[in-house]
Amino acid sequence: MLEPTIIPIRKKPRYGFHSHTENLNGRLAMLGFIALVLVELKLGHGLLTW
């Protein structure tokens, strides 16, 4: 039997859980949390209180 000379390269799927999308999501969550804390410090009360 002959061995293949070219190894196919698989493309990464554009959906689902991957390390790069999880890193981006975590970074955006941290930025949002810091922004919320800064707004609450500036206003003097919680932003999520009624």
Summary of the structure (lengths in Angstrom):
residues: 50
radius of gyration: 22.5
end to end distance: 73.4
largest distance: 75.3
contacts: 60
relative contact order: 0.08
helix: 50%
strand: 0%
